[in-house]
Amino acid sequence: MNTEQSTQRNEPGPSVRGASLSGRRERTFEFSLPILVSGEDASGKPFEERTDISSISAQEVFFPLKTRLLVGSKLVLNLDVPRTLILEKPLRLLLSGSVVSARAEQGRVRRQHIAARLDRSYKLLSNS
């Protein structure tokens, strides 16, 4: 038996509600949080748009966007993390990344579903 297969079978499930395992041991959190996305649109013009993330992990974030983007576009993501029982004060998380997928959604509102690969660096600021 392959040790990699053995490791995957014995791997525990996510311990946080709303979390799922994506790829190798990466937790993906599927919940809606407001986010402000900024960068350059498909025509090269600066934009800012508020939306909600649909899921996030340490490496990727997924969200719908009305603004048209191209794969490879650089983004700045401004995420407000609300106060919780554990987190005494709300925080602002500043992330950056690049679009790895922009898929058109069907429906009355013309939007793209964006997948962005996150950069390793981030800033965590007090939001009080």
URGITA-V378397 format. One line per field, one symbol per residue. burial: I if it has 24 or more other C-alpha atoms within 12 Angstrom, else O. A space follows every 10 residues. Layout:
burial->???
This chain:
burial->OOOOOOOOOO OOOOOOOOOO IOOOOOIIII OOIOIIIIII IOOOOOIOIO IIIIIIIIII IIIIIIIIII OOIIIIIIII IOOOOOOOOO OIIIIIIIIO OIOOOOOOOO OIIIIIIIOO OOOOOOOO
